[in-house]
Amino acid sequence: MTKEEKEVYEKSSELFNNCCAICGSNNIHLHHIRYGACGRHTYMGNIIPLCKAHHDLVHTNKKKYQKILIEKIDKKINESEKK
């Protein structure tokens, strides 16, 4: 993992107070929302913290949850930029 990737993981987690973006659990996994043709890409707006249960759920239907997760992370990024 590069230094830049680590910073993105940390900032994304901090946006949600190191808790799951869906339920608020503090036992989190970091999920890549969008996958590119060459694999996952780590950048702000593409990483969101999820608990194991929600991480597993999202992986059952990525297409369904992708829009929801993008809205959640974009909202948090916009809120943090206004501060």
Secondary structure, 3 states (H helix, E strand, C coil): CCHHHHHHHHHHHHHCCCCCCCCCCCCEEEEECCEECCEECCCCCCEEEEEHHHHHHHHHCHHHHHHHHHHHHHHHHHHHHHC
